[in-house]
Amino acid sequence: MKDHVYKILELAGSSDQSIEDAIQNAIARAKTTIRDMRWFEVVQTRGHIENGIVDHYQVTLKVGFTLESS
């Protein structure tokens, strides 16, 4: 089994559709500049209420990616 070392960063994603879309939006945007993402953990979920209905979702994620070998 190969040993892994991960760097962990925090992202916030948002969506007016769903929590799942907010997660996907954060990861999709991060993959344009971050390589080798391996896992995520949702650490916080928030939303915005407008006129008594949910208008927007926001999630905070911890994302782990492997460090490159030297």
mmJSON file of the N, C-alpha and C atoms, coordinates in Angstrom:
{"data_MODEL":{"atom_site":{
"group_PDB":["ATOM","ATOM","ATOM","ATOM","ATOM","ATOM","ATOM","ATOM","ATOM","ATOM","ATOM","ATOM","ATOM","ATOM","ATOM","ATOM","ATOM","ATOM","ATOM","ATOM","ATOM","ATOM","ATOM","ATOM","ATOM","ATOM","ATOM","ATOM","ATOM","ATOM","ATOM","ATOM","ATOM","ATOM","ATOM","ATOM","ATOM","ATOM","ATOM","ATOM","ATOM","ATOM","ATOM","ATOM","ATOM","ATOM","ATOM","ATOM","ATOM","ATOM","ATOM","ATOM","ATOM","ATOM","ATOM","ATOM","ATOM","ATOM","ATOM","ATOM","ATOM","ATOM","ATOM","ATOM","ATOM","ATOM","ATOM","ATOM","ATOM","ATOM","ATOM","ATOM","ATOM","ATOM","ATOM","ATOM","ATOM","ATOM","ATOM","ATOM","ATOM","ATOM","ATOM","ATOM","ATOM","ATOM","ATOM","ATOM","ATOM","ATOM","ATOM","ATOM","ATOM","ATOM","ATOM","ATOM","ATOM","ATOM","ATOM","ATOM","ATOM","ATOM","ATOM","ATOM","ATOM","ATOM","ATOM","ATOM","ATOM","ATOM","ATOM","ATOM","ATOM","ATOM","ATOM","ATOM","ATOM","ATOM","ATOM","ATOM","ATOM","ATOM","ATOM","ATOM","ATOM","ATOM","ATOM","ATOM","ATOM","ATOM","ATOM","ATOM","ATOM","ATOM","ATOM","ATOM","ATOM","ATOM","ATOM","ATOM","ATOM","ATOM","ATOM","ATOM","ATOM","ATOM","ATOM","ATOM","ATOM","ATOM","ATOM","ATOM","ATOM","ATOM","ATOM","ATOM","ATOM","ATOM","ATOM","ATOM","ATOM","ATOM","ATOM","ATOM","ATOM","ATOM","ATOM","ATOM","ATOM","ATOM","ATOM","ATOM","ATOM","ATOM","ATOM","ATOM","ATOM","ATOM","ATOM","ATOM","ATOM","ATOM","ATOM","ATOM","ATOM","ATOM","ATOM","ATOM","ATOM","ATOM","ATOM","ATOM","ATOM","ATOM","ATOM","ATOM","ATOM","ATOM","ATOM","ATOM","ATOM","ATOM","ATOM","ATOM","ATOM","ATOM","ATOM","ATOM","ATOM","ATOM"],
"id":[1,2,3,4,5,6,7,8,9,10,11,12,13,14,15,16,17,18,19,20,21,22,23,24,25,26,27,28,29,30,31,32,33,34,35,36,37,38,39,40,41,42,43,44,45,46,47,48,49,50,51,52,53,54,55,56,57,58,59,60,61,62,63,64,65,66,67,68,69,70,71,72,73,74,75,76,77,78,79,80,81,82,83,84,85,86,87,88,89,90,91,92,93,94,95,96,97,98,99,100,101,102,103,104,105,106,107,108,109,110,111,112,113,114,115,116,117,118,119,120,121,122,123,124,125,126,127,128,129,130,131,132,133,134,135,136,137,138,139,140,141,142,143,144,145,146,147,148,149,150,151,152,153,154,155,156,157,158,159,160,161,162,163,164,165,166,167,168,169,170,171,172,173,174,175,176,177,178,179,180,181,182,183,184,185,186,187,188,189,190,191,192,193,194,195,196,197,198,199,200,201,202,203,204,205,206,207,208,209,210],
"type_symbol":["N","C","C","N","C","C","N","C","C","N","C","C","N","C","C","N","C","C","N","C","C","N","C","C","N","C","C","N","C","C","N","C","C","N","C","C","N","C","C","N","C","C","N","C","C","N","C","C","N","C","C","N","C","C","N","C","C","N","C","C","N","C","C","N","C","C","N","C","C","N","C","C","N","C","C","N","C","C","N","C","C","N","C","C","N","C","C","N","C","C","N","C","C","N","C","C","N","C","C","N","C","C","N","C","C","N","C","C","N","C","C","N","C","C","N","C","C","N","C","C","N","C","C","N","C","C","N","C","C","N","C","C","N","C","C","N","C","C","N","C","C","N","C","C","N","C","C","N","C","C","N","C","C","N","C","C","N","C","C","N","C","C","N","C","C","N","C","C","N","C","C","N","C","C","N","C","C","N","C","C","N","C","C","N","C","C","N","C","C","N","C","C","N","C","C","N","C","C","N","C","C","N","C","C","N","C","C","N","C","C"],
"label_atom_id":["N","CA","C","N","CA","C","N","CA","C","N","CA","C","N","CA","C","N","CA","C","N","CA","C","N","CA","C","N","CA","C","N","CA","C","N","CA","C","N","CA","C","N","CA","C","N","CA","C","N","CA","C","N","CA","C","N","CA","C","N","CA","C","N","CA","C","N","CA","C","N","CA","C","N","CA","C","N","CA","C","N","CA","C","N","CA","C","N","CA","C","N","CA","C","N","CA","C","N","CA","C","N","CA","C","N","CA","C","N","CA","C","N","CA","C","N","CA","C","N","CA","C","N","CA","C","N","CA","C","N","CA","C","N","CA","C","N","CA","C","N","CA","C","N","CA","C","N","CA","C","N","CA","C","N","CA","C","N","CA","C","N","CA","C","N","CA","C","N","CA","C","N","CA","C","N","CA","C","N","CA","C","N","CA","C","N","CA","C","N","CA","C","N","CA","C","N","CA","C","N","CA","C","N","CA","C","N","CA","C","N","CA","C","N","CA","C","N","CA","C","N","CA","C","N","CA","C","N","CA","C","N","CA","C","N","CA","C","N","CA","C","N","CA","C"],
"label_alt_id":[null,null,null,null,null,null,null,null,null,null,null,null,null,null,null,null,null,null,null,null,null,null,null,null,null,null,null,null,null,null,null,null,null,null,null,null,null,null,null,null,null,null,null,null,null,null,null,null,null,null,null,null,null,null,null,null,null,null,null,null,null,null,null,null,null,null,null,null,null,null,null,null,null,null,null,null,null,null,null,null,null,null,null,null,null,null,null,null,null,null,null,null,null,null,null,null,null,null,null,null,null,null,null,null,null,null,null,null,null,null,null,null,null,null,null,null,null,null,null,null,null,null,null,null,null,null,null,null,null,null,null,null,null,null,null,null,null,null,null,null,null,null,null,null,null,null,null,null,null,null,null,null,null,null,null,null,null,null,null,null,null,null,null,null,null,null,null,null,null,null,null,null,null,null,null,null,null,null,null,null,null,null,null,null,null,null,null,null,null,null,null,null,null,null,null,null,null,null,null,null,null,null,null,null,null,null,null,null,null,null],
"label_comp_id":["MET","MET","MET","LYS","LYS","LYS","ASP","ASP","ASP","HIS","HIS","HIS","VAL","VAL","VAL","TYR","TYR","TYR","LYS","LYS","LYS","ILE","ILE","ILE","LEU","LEU","LEU","GLU","GLU","GLU","LEU","LEU","LEU","ALA","ALA","ALA","GLY","GLY","GLY","SER","SER","SER","SER","SER","SER","ASP","ASP","ASP","GLN","GLN","GLN","SER","SER","SER","ILE","ILE","ILE","GLU","GLU","GLU","ASP","ASP","ASP","ALA","ALA","ALA","ILE","ILE","ILE","GLN","GLN","GLN","ASN","ASN","ASN","ALA","ALA","ALA","ILE","ILE","ILE","ALA","ALA","ALA","ARG","ARG","ARG","ALA","ALA","ALA","LYS","LYS","LYS","THR","THR","THR","THR","THR","THR","ILE","ILE","ILE","ARG","ARG","ARG","ASP","ASP","ASP","MET","MET","MET","ARG","ARG","ARG","TRP","TRP","TRP","PHE","PHE","PHE","GLU","GLU","GLU","VAL","VAL","VAL","VAL","VAL","VAL","GLN","GLN","GLN","THR","THR","THR","ARG","ARG","ARG","GLY","GLY","GLY","HIS","HIS","HIS","ILE","ILE","ILE","GLU","GLU","GLU","ASN","ASN","ASN","GLY","GLY","GLY","ILE","ILE","ILE","VAL","VAL","VAL","ASP","ASP","ASP","HIS","HIS","HIS","TYR","TYR","TYR","GLN","GLN","GLN","VAL","VAL","VAL","THR","THR","THR","LEU","LEU","LEU","LYS","LYS","LYS","VAL","VAL","VAL","GLY","GLY","GLY","PHE","PHE","PHE","THR","THR","THR","LEU","LEU","LEU","GLU","GLU","GLU","SER","SER","SER","SER","SER","SER"],
"label_asym_id":["A","A","A","A","A","A","A","A","A","A","A","A","A","A","A","A","A","A","A","A","A","A","A","A","A","A","A","A","A","A","A","A","A","A","A","A","A","A","A","A","A","A","A","A","A","A","A","A","A","A","A","A","A","A","A","A","A","A","A","A","A","A","A","A","A","A","A","A","A","A","A","A","A","A","A","A","A","A","A","A","A","A","A","A","A","A","A","A","A","A","A","A","A","A","A","A","A","A","A","A","A","A","A","A","A","A","A","A","A","A","A","A","A","A","A","A","A","A","A","A","A","A","A","A","A","A","A","A","A","A","A","A","A","A","A","A","A","A","A","A","A","A","A","A","A","A","A","A","A","A","A","A","A","A","A","A","A","A","A","A","A","A","A","A","A","A","A","A","A","A","A","A","A","A","A","A","A","A","A","A","A","A","A","A","A","A","A","A","A","A","A","A","A","A","A","A","A","A","A","A","A","A","A","A","A","A","A","A","A","A"],
"label_entity_id":["1","1","1","1","1","1","1","1","1","1","1","1","1","1","1","1","1","1","1","1","1","1","1","1","1","1","1","1","1","1","1","1","1","1","1","1","1","1","1","1","1","1","1","1","1","1","1","1","1","1","1","1","1","1","1","1","1","1","1","1","1","1","1","1","1","1","1","1","1","1","1","1","1","1","1","1","1","1","1","1","1","1","1","1","1","1","1","1","1","1","1","1","1","1","1","1","1","1","1","1","1","1","1","1","1","1","1","1","1","1","1","1","1","1","1","1","1","1","1","1","1","1","1","1","1","1","1","1","1","1","1","1","1","1","1","1","1","1","1","1","1","1","1","1","1","1","1","1","1","1","1","1","1","1","1","1","1","1","1","1","1","1","1","1","1","1","1","1","1","1","1","1","1","1","1","1","1","1","1","1","1","1","1","1","1","1","1","1","1","1","1","1","1","1","1","1","1","1","1","1","1","1","1","1","1","1","1","1","1","1"],
"label_seq_id":[1,1,1,2,2,2,3,3,3,4,4,4,5,5,5,6,6,6,7,7,7,8,8,8,9,9,9,10,10,10,11,11,11,12,12,12,13,13,13,14,14,14,15,15,15,16,16,16,17,17,17,18,18,18,19,19,19,20,20,20,21,21,21,22,22,22,23,23,23,24,24,24,25,25,25,26,26,26,27,27,27,28,28,28,29,29,29,30,30,30,31,31,31,32,32,32,33,33,33,34,34,34,35,35,35,36,36,36,37,37,37,38,38,38,39,39,39,40,40,40,41,41,41,42,42,42,43,43,43,44,44,44,45,45,45,46,46,46,47,47,47,48,48,48,49,49,49,50,50,50,51,51,51,52,52,52,53,53,53,54,54,54,55,55,55,56,56,56,57,57,57,58,58,58,59,59,59,60,60,60,61,61,61,62,62,62,63,63,63,64,64,64,65,65,65,66,66,66,67,67,67,68,68,68,69,69,69,70,70,70],
"pdbx_PDB_ins_code":[null,null,null,null,null,null,null,null,null,null,null,null,null,null,null,null,null,null,null,null,null,null,null,null,null,null,null,null,null,null,null,null,null,null,null,null,null,null,null,null,null,null,null,null,null,null,null,null,null,null,null,null,null,null,null,null,null,null,null,null,null,null,null,null,null,null,null,null,null,null,null,null,null,null,null,null,null,null,null,null,null,null,null,null,null,null,null,null,null,null,null,null,null,null,null,null,null,null,null,null,null,null,null,null,null,null,null,null,null,null,null,null,null,null,null,null,null,null,null,null,null,null,null,null,null,null,null,null,null,null,null,null,null,null,null,null,null,null,null,null,null,null,null,null,null,null,null,null,null,null,null,null,null,null,null,null,null,null,null,null,null,null,null,null,null,null,null,null,null,null,null,null,null,null,null,null,null,null,null,null,null,null,null,null,null,null,null,null,null,null,null,null,null,null,null,null,null,null,null,null,null,null,null,null,null,null,null,null,null,null],
"Cartn_x":[0.836,0.0,0.875,0.56,1.317,0.895,1.886,1.585,1.214,0.247,-0.199,-0.059,0.295,0.285,-0.648,-1.581,-2.58,-2.417,-2.655,-2.829,-4.334,-4.803,-6.229,-6.503,-7.48,-7.881,-9.377,-9.834,-11.248,-11.829,-12.988,-13.695,-15.12,-15.708,-17.134,-17.765,-18.801,-19.521,-20.955,-21.577,-22.958,-23.772,-25.086,-26.008,-27.403,-28.176,-29.579,-30.474,-29.859,-30.625,-30.646,-29.448,-29.392,-28.035,-27.978,-26.722,-25.752,-26.264,-25.418,-24.795,-25.575,-25.031,-23.97,-24.159,-23.164,-21.844,-21.913,-20.703,-20.046,-20.823,-20.284,-19.67,-20.303,-19.773,-18.417,-18.278,-16.996,-15.899,-16.184,-15.175,-14.846,-15.854,-15.616,-14.723,-14.955,-14.129,-12.711,-12.578,-11.262,-10.415,-11.031,-10.24,-9.532,-9.899,-9.203,-7.801,-7.556,-6.226,-5.596,-6.36,-5.84,-5.864,-4.699,-4.604,-4.729,-5.095,-5.079,-5.971,-7.14,-8.102,-8.607,-8.696,-9.053,-10.315,-10.623,-11.791,-12.286,-13.519,-14.054,-14.911,-15.067,-15.924,-16.726,-18.028,-18.865,-18.795,-18.329,-18.169,-19.205,-19.878,-20.9,-21.874,-23.143,-24.178,-24.979,-25.177,-25.935,-26.902,-27.814,-28.725,-29.226,-29.791,-30.369,-31.871,-32.647,-34.107,-34.598,-35.444,-36.034,-37.552,-38.283,-39.75,-40.261,-39.603,-40.054,-39.71,-38.902,-38.484,-36.959,-36.411,-34.963,-34.617,-33.711,-33.328,-31.958,-31.076,-29.694,-29.069,-28.208,-27.51,-26.017,-25.351,-23.899,-23.332,-22.274,-21.599,-20.122,-19.559,-18.124,-17.574,-16.54,-15.939,-14.485,-14.025,-12.601,-12.285,-11.276,-10.893,-9.455,-9.207,-7.855,-7.302,-6.079,-5.411,-4.003,-3.513,-2.192,-1.099,-0.042,1.127,1.998,2.597,3.486,4.788,5.336,6.626,7.741,8.769,9.897,10.893],
"Cartn_y":[-1.189,0.0,1.244,2.169,3.403,4.388,5.024,6.04,7.338,8.044,9.31,10.427,11.589,12.798,13.762,14.323,15.211,16.633,17.563,18.957,19.163,19.863,20.103,21.589,21.895,23.286,23.404,24.617,24.848,25.639,25.198,25.853,26.161,27.171,27.442,27.457,26.645,26.593,27.034,27.552,28.0,27.605,27.578,27.244,27.724,28.103,28.426,27.205,26.049,24.83,23.851,23.49,22.468,22.47,21.752,21.561,20.776,19.74,18.924,19.757,20.651,21.534,22.468,22.925,23.794,23.052,21.773,20.947,20.792,20.418,20.225,21.514,22.647,23.928,24.237,23.977,24.241,23.35,22.066,21.125,21.382,21.676,21.945,23.17,24.193,25.404,25.134,24.403,24.127,23.267,22.357,21.448,22.174,23.42,24.175,24.586,24.606,25.019,24.039,23.071,22.129,20.726,20.069,18.692,17.683,16.484,15.323,15.45,16.107,16.119,14.693,14.251,12.868,12.714,13.667,13.525,14.891,14.912,16.137,15.78,16.764,16.644,17.93,17.823,18.999,19.352,20.559,20.959,21.984,22.602,23.581,23.734,23.866,24.098,25.322,26.23,27.451,27.691,28.594,28.987,30.403,30.929,32.273,32.132,32.798,32.747,34.082,34.003,35.197,35.002,35.896,35.824,34.479,33.943,32.72,31.426,31.501,30.278,30.268,29.068,28.942,29.494,30.457,31.125,30.677,30.292,30.007,29.082,28.17,27.231,27.533,27.355,27.493,26.405,25.763,24.735,25.08,24.735,24.844,23.426,23.206,21.882,21.91,20.823,20.557,19.59,19.922,19.106,18.662,17.364,16.834,16.492,16.899,16.517,16.033,15.121,14.541,15.504,15.505,16.314,15.565,16.307,15.697,15.27,14.174,13.704,14.578,14.732,15.575,14.763],
"Cartn_z":[0.0,0.0,0.0,-0.858,-0.986,0.11,0.754,1.756,1.054,1.604,1.029,2.048,1.575,2.379,1.669,2.416,1.834,2.344,1.48,1.849,1.923,2.95,3.119,2.964,2.121,1.959,2.165,2.362,2.605,1.442,0.978,-0.124,0.311,-0.271,-0.094,-1.475,-1.641,-2.914,-2.702,-3.753,-3.62,-4.849,-4.645,-5.723,-5.341,-6.336,-6.062,-6.282,-6.612,-6.881,-5.703,-5.162,-4.121,-3.427,-2.308,-1.598,-2.466,-3.14,-4.014,-5.131,-5.713,-6.752,-6.182,-4.958,-4.325,-4.158,-3.771,-3.645,-5.012,-6.009,-7.363,-7.906,-7.66,-8.137,-7.523,-6.221,-5.552,-6.119,-6.272,-6.761,-8.227,-9.031,-10.458,-10.646,-9.85,-9.972,-9.477,-8.37,-7.8,-8.727,-9.469,-10.31,-11.452,-11.722,-12.769,-12.334,-11.007,-10.526,-9.542,-9.058,-8.063,-8.649,-8.612,-9.127,-8.0,-8.368,-7.47,-6.244,-6.404,-5.302,-5.103,-3.843,-3.549,-2.719,-1.859,-0.998,-0.552,-0.05,0.542,1.753,2.619,3.794,3.909,4.01,4.217,5.699,5.993,7.386,7.824,6.856,7.215,6.058,6.392,5.389,5.824,4.897,5.164,4.02,4.247,3.181,3.391,2.348,2.375,2.155,2.987,2.881,2.33,1.333,0.729,0.678,1.3,1.323,1.824,2.836,3.466,2.752,1.686,0.991,0.83,0.703,0.512,-0.866,-0.874,-2.116,-2.608,-1.681,-2.06,-1.022,-1.478,-0.604,-0.651,0.479,0.525,1.431,0.972,1.766,1.893,3.036,3.242,3.247,2.448,2.295,2.716,3.307,3.424,2.293,1.515,0.361,0.548,0.363,0.467,-0.904,-1.133,-2.381,-2.055,-2.875,-2.605,-3.009,-2.212,-2.528,-3.519,-4.417,-5.397,-4.74,-5.2,-4.692,-5.224,-4.429,-4.879,-5.664],
"occupancy":[1.0,1.0,1.0,1.0,1.0,1.0,1.0,1.0,1.0,1.0,1.0,1.0,1.0,1.0,1.0,1.0,1.0,1.0,1.0,1.0,1.0,1.0,1.0,1.0,1.0,1.0,1.0,1.0,1.0,1.0,1.0,1.0,1.0,1.0,1.0,1.0,1.0,1.0,1.0,1.0,1.0,1.0,1.0,1.0,1.0,1.0,1.0,1.0,1.0,1.0,1.0,1.0,1.0,1.0,1.0,1.0,1.0,1.0,1.0,1.0,1.0,1.0,1.0,1.0,1.0,1.0,1.0,1.0,1.0,1.0,1.0,1.0,1.0,1.0,1.0,1.0,1.0,1.0,1.0,1.0,1.0,1.0,1.0,1.0,1.0,1.0,1.0,1.0,1.0,1.0,1.0,1.0,1.0,1.0,1.0,1.0,1.0,1.0,1.0,1.0,1.0,1.0,1.0,1.0,1.0,1.0,1.0,1.0,1.0,1.0,1.0,1.0,1.0,1.0,1.0,1.0,1.0,1.0,1.0,1.0,1.0,1.0,1.0,1.0,1.0,1.0,1.0,1.0,1.0,1.0,1.0,1.0,1.0,1.0,1.0,1.0,1.0,1.0,1.0,1.0,1.0,1.0,1.0,1.0,1.0,1.0,1.0,1.0,1.0,1.0,1.0,1.0,1.0,1.0,1.0,1.0,1.0,1.0,1.0,1.0,1.0,1.0,1.0,1.0,1.0,1.0,1.0,1.0,1.0,1.0,1.0,1.0,1.0,1.0,1.0,1.0,1.0,1.0,1.0,1.0,1.0,1.0,1.0,1.0,1.0,1.0,1.0,1.0,1.0,1.0,1.0,1.0,1.0,1.0,1.0,1.0,1.0,1.0,1.0,1.0,1.0,1.0,1.0,1.0,1.0,1.0,1.0,1.0,1.0,1.0],
"B_iso_or_equiv":[0.0,0.0,0.0,0.0,0.0,0.0,0.0,0.0,0.0,0.0,0.0,0.0,0.0,0.0,0.0,0.0,0.0,0.0,0.0,0.0,0.0,0.0,0.0,0.0,0.0,0.0,0.0,0.0,0.0,0.0,0.0,0.0,0.0,0.0,0.0,0.0,0.0,0.0,0.0,0.0,0.0,0.0,0.0,0.0,0.0,0.0,0.0,0.0,0.0,0.0,0.0,0.0,0.0,0.0,0.0,0.0,0.0,0.0,0.0,0.0,0.0,0.0,0.0,0.0,0.0,0.0,0.0,0.0,0.0,0.0,0.0,0.0,0.0,0.0,0.0,0.0,0.0,0.0,0.0,0.0,0.0,0.0,0.0,0.0,0.0,0.0,0.0,0.0,0.0,0.0,0.0,0.0,0.0,0.0,0.0,0.0,0.0,0.0,0.0,0.0,0.0,0.0,0.0,0.0,0.0,0.0,0.0,0.0,0.0,0.0,0.0,0.0,0.0,0.0,0.0,0.0,0.0,0.0,0.0,0.0,0.0,0.0,0.0,0.0,0.0,0.0,0.0,0.0,0.0,0.0,0.0,0.0,0.0,0.0,0.0,0.0,0.0,0.0,0.0,0.0,0.0,0.0,0.0,0.0,0.0,0.0,0.0,0.0,0.0,0.0,0.0,0.0,0.0,0.0,0.0,0.0,0.0,0.0,0.0,0.0,0.0,0.0,0.0,0.0,0.0,0.0,0.0,0.0,0.0,0.0,0.0,0.0,0.0,0.0,0.0,0.0,0.0,0.0,0.0,0.0,0.0,0.0,0.0,0.0,0.0,0.0,0.0,0.0,0.0,0.0,0.0,0.0,0.0,0.0,0.0,0.0,0.0,0.0,0.0,0.0,0.0,0.0,0.0,0.0,0.0,0.0,0.0,0.0,0.0,0.0],
"pdbx_formal_charge":[null,null,null,null,null,null,null,null,null,null,null,null,null,null,null,null,null,null,null,null,null,null,null,null,null,null,null,null,null,null,null,null,null,null,null,null,null,null,null,null,null,null,null,null,null,null,null,null,null,null,null,null,null,null,null,null,null,null,null,null,null,null,null,null,null,null,null,null,null,null,null,null,null,null,null,null,null,null,null,null,null,null,null,null,null,null,null,null,null,null,null,null,null,null,null,null,null,null,null,null,null,null,null,null,null,null,null,null,null,null,null,null,null,null,null,null,null,null,null,null,null,null,null,null,null,null,null,null,null,null,null,null,null,null,null,null,null,null,null,null,null,null,null,null,null,null,null,null,null,null,null,null,null,null,null,null,null,null,null,null,null,null,null,null,null,null,null,null,null,null,null,null,null,null,null,null,null,null,null,null,null,null,null,null,null,null,null,null,null,null,null,null,null,null,null,null,null,null,null,null,null,null,null,null,null,null,null,null,null,null],
"auth_seq_id":[1,1,1,2,2,2,3,3,3,4,4,4,5,5,5,6,6,6,7,7,7,8,8,8,9,9,9,10,10,10,11,11,11,12,12,12,13,13,13,14,14,14,15,15,15,16,16,16,17,17,17,18,18,18,19,19,19,20,20,20,21,21,21,22,22,22,23,23,23,24,24,24,25,25,25,26,26,26,27,27,27,28,28,28,29,29,29,30,30,30,31,31,31,32,32,32,33,33,33,34,34,34,35,35,35,36,36,36,37,37,37,38,38,38,39,39,39,40,40,40,41,41,41,42,42,42,43,43,43,44,44,44,45,45,45,46,46,46,47,47,47,48,48,48,49,49,49,50,50,50,51,51,51,52,52,52,53,53,53,54,54,54,55,55,55,56,56,56,57,57,57,58,58,58,59,59,59,60,60,60,61,61,61,62,62,62,63,63,63,64,64,64,65,65,65,66,66,66,67,67,67,68,68,68,69,69,69,70,70,70],
"auth_comp_id":["MET","MET","MET","LYS","LYS","LYS","ASP","ASP","ASP","HIS","HIS","HIS","VAL","VAL","VAL","TYR","TYR","TYR","LYS","LYS","LYS","ILE","ILE","ILE","LEU","LEU","LEU","GLU","GLU","GLU","LEU","LEU","LEU","ALA","ALA","ALA","GLY","GLY","GLY","SER","SER","SER","SER","SER","SER","ASP","ASP","ASP","GLN","GLN","GLN","SER","SER","SER","ILE","ILE","ILE","GLU","GLU","GLU","ASP","ASP","ASP","ALA","ALA","ALA","ILE","ILE","ILE","GLN","GLN","GLN","ASN","ASN","ASN","ALA","ALA","ALA","ILE","ILE","ILE","ALA","ALA","ALA","ARG","ARG","ARG","ALA","ALA","ALA","LYS","LYS","LYS","THR","THR","THR","THR","THR","THR","ILE","ILE","ILE","ARG","ARG","ARG","ASP","ASP","ASP","MET","MET","MET","ARG","ARG","ARG","TRP","TRP","TRP","PHE","PHE","PHE","GLU","GLU","GLU","VAL","VAL","VAL","VAL","VAL","VAL","GLN","GLN","GLN","THR","THR","THR","ARG","ARG","ARG","GLY","GLY","GLY","HIS","HIS","HIS","ILE","ILE","ILE","GLU","GLU","GLU","ASN","ASN","ASN","GLY","GLY","GLY","ILE","ILE","ILE","VAL","VAL","VAL","ASP","ASP","ASP","HIS","HIS","HIS","TYR","TYR","TYR","GLN","GLN","GLN","VAL","VAL","VAL","THR","THR","THR","LEU","LEU","LEU","LYS","LYS","LYS","VAL","VAL","VAL","GLY","GLY","GLY","PHE","PHE","PHE","THR","THR","THR","LEU","LEU","LEU","GLU","GLU","GLU","SER","SER","SER","SER","SER","SER"],
"auth_asym_id":["A","A","A","A","A","A","A","A","A","A","A","A","A","A","A","A","A","A","A","A","A","A","A","A","A","A","A","A","A","A","A","A","A","A","A","A","A","A","A","A","A","A","A","A","A","A","A","A","A","A","A","A","A","A","A","A","A","A","A","A","A","A","A","A","A","A","A","A","A","A","A","A","A","A","A","A","A","A","A","A","A","A","A","A","A","A","A","A","A","A","A","A","A","A","A","A","A","A","A","A","A","A","A","A","A","A","A","A","A","A","A","A","A","A","A","A","A","A","A","A","A","A","A","A","A","A","A","A","A","A","A","A","A","A","A","A","A","A","A","A","A","A","A","A","A","A","A","A","A","A","A","A","A","A","A","A","A","A","A","A","A","A","A","A","A","A","A","A","A","A","A","A","A","A","A","A","A","A","A","A","A","A","A","A","A","A","A","A","A","A","A","A","A","A","A","A","A","A","A","A","A","A","A","A","A","A","A","A","A","A"],
"auth_atom_id":["N","CA","C","N","CA","C","N","CA","C","N","CA","C","N","CA","C","N","CA","C","N","CA","C","N","CA","C","N","CA","C","N","CA","C","N","CA","C","N","CA","C","N","CA","C","N","CA","C","N","CA","C","N","CA","C","N","CA","C","N","CA","C","N","CA","C","N","CA","C","N","CA","C","N","CA","C","N","CA","C","N","CA","C","N","CA","C","N","CA","C","N","CA","C","N","CA","C","N","CA","C","N","CA","C","N","CA","C","N","CA","C","N","CA","C","N","CA","C","N","CA","C","N","CA","C","N","CA","C","N","CA","C","N","CA","C","N","CA","C","N","CA","C","N","CA","C","N","CA","C","N","CA","C","N","CA","C","N","CA","C","N","CA","C","N","CA","C","N","CA","C","N","CA","C","N","CA","C","N","CA","C","N","CA","C","N","CA","C","N","CA","C","N","CA","C","N","CA","C","N","CA","C","N","CA","C","N","CA","C","N","CA","C","N","CA","C","N","CA","C","N","CA","C","N","CA","C","N","CA","C","N","CA","C","N","CA","C","N","CA","C","N","CA","C"],
"pdbx_PDB_model_num":[1,1,1,1,1,1,1,1,1,1,1,1,1,1,1,1,1,1,1,1,1,1,1,1,1,1,1,1,1,1,1,1,1,1,1,1,1,1,1,1,1,1,1,1,1,1,1,1,1,1,1,1,1,1,1,1,1,1,1,1,1,1,1,1,1,1,1,1,1,1,1,1,1,1,1,1,1,1,1,1,1,1,1,1,1,1,1,1,1,1,1,1,1,1,1,1,1,1,1,1,1,1,1,1,1,1,1,1,1,1,1,1,1,1,1,1,1,1,1,1,1,1,1,1,1,1,1,1,1,1,1,1,1,1,1,1,1,1,1,1,1,1,1,1,1,1,1,1,1,1,1,1,1,1,1,1,1,1,1,1,1,1,1,1,1,1,1,1,1,1,1,1,1,1,1,1,1,1,1,1,1,1,1,1,1,1,1,1,1,1,1,1,1,1,1,1,1,1,1,1,1,1,1,1,1,1,1,1,1,1]
}}}
